[in-house]
Amino acid sequence: MNKFESKPSPPKLNVNQGWIVQIYGSNRQLLWVLEPSHGWMFLIGCSIGLLLAVIWINLARHSPPPEATPIVEPPTLQVD
């Protein structure tokens, strides 16, 4: 007779589970927390900043140079 030996299956990685990073001080006081939303907001902010910089540079290249204003000499003082 064959005996079936059941082995515990290895723990499965749950990819839907969130993550969090917590930094504690030497006195076990919570100093800093990084959550997934913070990381996503940072990446979105960097992307928007890069997009605005590229648009700004392209607009600056294609805009006409400012016209030079003629130098007007101040009127001479007339004393009667």
LUMGU-875837 format. One line per 10 residues: their letters; for each residue x, y, z of N, C-alpha, C. Coordinates in steps of 0.05 Angstrom, whole numbers, padded with zeros to 5 digits, always signed. Example, Ala and Ser with C-alpha at 12.3 -4.5 7.8 and 13.67 -1.06 7.14 Angstrom:
AS = +00264:-00114:+00156:+00246:-00090:+00156:+00264:-00066:+00156 | +00257:-00045:+00142:+00273:-00021:+00143:+00258:+00001:+00157
This chain:
MNKFESKPSP = +00016:-00023:+00000:+00000:+00000:+00000:+00017:+00025:+00000 | +00009:+00043:-00016:+00023:+00068:-00017:+00011:+00087:+00003 | +00029:+00100:+00016:+00019:+00121:+00035:+00024:+00148:+00023 | +00004:+00165:+00023:+00007:+00192:+00013:+00016:+00210:+00036 | +00039:+00222:+00032:+00049:+00240:+00053:+00043:+00268:+00044 | +00028:+00282:+00059:+00022:+00310:+00052:+00043:+00328:+00064 | +00053:+00346:+00047:+00073:+00365:+00056:+00059:+00393:+00056 | +00066:+00408:+00075:+00054:+00435:+00076:+00063:+00450:+00051 | +00044:+00463:+00038:+00051:+00478:+00014:+00066:+00504:+00022 | +00084:+00513:+00005:+00099:+00538:+00012:+00079:+00561:+00012
PKLNVNQGWI = +00085:+00581:+00028:+00066:+00604:+00029:+00065:+00618:+00002 | +00041:+00625:-00006:+00038:+00638:-00032:+00040:+00668:-00028 | +00051:+00682:-00047:+00055:+00710:-00046:+00029:+00723:-00055 | +00018:+00740:-00038:-00007:+00754:-00045:+00001:+00781:-00057 | -00002:+00784:-00083:+00006:+00809:-00096:-00013:+00831:-00091 | -00037:+00825:-00082:-00056:+00847:-00077:-00053:+00859:-00049 | -00035:+00848:-00034:-00030:+00858:-00007:-00012:+00883:-00009 | -00019:+00904:+00006:-00004:+00928:+00005:+00022:+00926:+00021 | +00038:+00946:+00020:+00063:+00947:+00035:+00065:+00974:+00049 | +00081:+00975:+00069:+00085:+01000:+00084:+00113:+00999:+00096
VQIYGSNRQL = +00127:+01021:+00096:+00154:+01023:+00108:+00151:+01042:+00132 | +00160:+01032:+00155:+00159:+01048:+00179:+00187:+01050:+00190 | +00196:+01075:+00197:+00222:+01079:+00208:+00218:+01088:+00237 | +00232:+01074:+00255:+00230:+01079:+00283:+00257:+01090:+00294 | +00255:+01106:+00314:+00279:+01117:+00327:+00290:+01097:+00347 | +00312:+01104:+00360:+00325:+01087:+00380:+00307:+01082:+00404 | +00289:+01101:+00410:+00271:+01097:+00433:+00244:+01085:+00424 | +00243:+01072:+00401:+00220:+01059:+00390:+00197:+01078:+00385 | +00203:+01102:+00378:+00183:+01122:+00371:+00182:+01123:+00340 | +00157:+01122:+00329:+00153:+01123:+00301:+00162:+01150:+00290
LWVLEPSHGW = +00182:+01149:+00271:+00192:+01174:+00260:+00181:+01180:+00232 | +00177:+01160:+00216:+00171:+01165:+00188:+00156:+01141:+00176 | +00136:+01146:+00159:+00120:+01125:+00147:+00119:+01130:+00117 | +00123:+01109:+00102:+00121:+01110:+00072:+00100:+01089:+00064 | +00079:+01099:+00052:+00057:+01081:+00043:+00058:+01080:+00012 | +00044:+01061:+00000:+00044:+01060:-00030:+00034:+01085:-00043 | +00014:+01098:-00030:+00003:+01122:-00043:+00023:+01144:-00044 | +00042:+01145:-00024:+00063:+01165:-00025:+00081:+01161:-00049 | +00088:+01136:-00054:+00105:+01129:-00077:+00092:+01136:-00103 | +00066:+01129:-00106:+00052:+01136:-00131:+00049:+01166:-00134
MFLIGCSIGL = +00044:+01181:-00113:+00041:+01210:-00116:+00068:+01222:-00124 | +00090:+01211:-00113:+00117:+01221:-00121:+00122:+01217:-00150 | +00116:+01193:-00160:+00120:+01187:-00189:+00102:+01204:-00207 | +00077:+01208:-00199:+00059:+01225:-00214:+00069:+01253:-00215 | +00079:+01263:-00192:+00090:+01291:-00191:+00114:+01294:-00208 | +00132:+01274:-00208:+00156:+01275:-00225:+00148:+01275:-00254 | +00129:+01259:-00261:+00120:+01257:-00289:+00108:+01283:-00299 | +00091:+01295:-00282:+00078:+01321:-00290:+00099:+01342:-00291 | +00118:+01343:-00273:+00140:+01363:-00274:+00157:+01360:-00299 | +00163:+01336:-00307:+00179:+01331:-00331:+00163:+01340:-00356
LLAVIWINLA = +00137:+01334:-00356:+00120:+01342:-00379:+00119:+01372:-00381 | +00115:+01386:-00359:+00114:+01415:-00359:+00141:+01427:-00368 | +00163:+01415:-00359:+00189:+01426:-00367:+00194:+01423:-00397 | +00185:+01400:-00409:+00189:+01396:-00438:+00171:+01415:-00453 | +00146:+01419:-00444:+00128:+01438:-00458:+00140:+01466:-00456 | +00150:+01474:-00432:+00160:+01501:-00428:+00184:+01506:-00447 | +00202:+01486:-00449:+00226:+01490:-00466:+00218:+01492:-00495 | +00198:+01476:-00504:+00189:+01477:-00532:+00176:+01503:-00538 | +00160:+01514:-00519:+00147:+01540:-00524:+00168:+01562:-00525 | +00189:+01560:-00508:+00209:+01581:-00508:+00225:+01581:-00534
RHSPPPEATP = +00230:+01558:-00546:+00245:+01557:-00571:+00229:+01569:-00594 | +00203:+01565:-00595:+00187:+01573:-00618:+00174:+01601:-00614 | +00178:+01614:-00592:+00166:+01640:-00588:+00185:+01661:-00600 | +00173:+01683:-00612:+00191:+01703:-00624:+00206:+01718:-00602 | +00230:+01728:-00608:+00245:+01743:-00588:+00231:+01769:-00582 | +00234:+01779:-00558:+00220:+01804:-00550:+00232:+01827:-00567 | +00215:+01845:-00574:+00224:+01869:-00589:+00239:+01888:-00571 | +00260:+01898:-00583:+00276:+01917:-00568:+00262:+01944:-00567 | +00260:+01956:-00543:+00247:+01982:-00541:+00267:+02003:-00547 | +00260:+02023:-00563:+00279:+02044:-00570:+00286:+02061:-00545
IVEPPTLQVD = +00311:+02068:-00544:+00320:+02084:-00521:+00311:+02113:-00525 | +00296:+02123:-00506:+00286:+02150:-00508:+00303:+02167:-00489 | +00315:+02188:-00500:+00331:+02206:-00483:+00312:+02224:-00467 | +00319:+02229:-00443:+00301:+02246:-00427:+00302:+02275:-00438 | +00281:+02290:-00436:+00281:+02317:-00446:+00301:+02334:-00430 | +00313:+02353:-00445:+00332:+02370:-00432:+00317:+02390:-00414 | +00329:+02397:-00392:+00317:+02416:-00374:+00320:+02444:-00384 | +00297:+02457:-00388:+00298:+02485:-00398:+00293:+02504:-00374 | +00311:+02522:-00371:+00308:+02541:-00349:+00303:+02568:-00362 | +00282:+02582:-00352:+00275:+02608:-00363:+00289:+02630:-00347
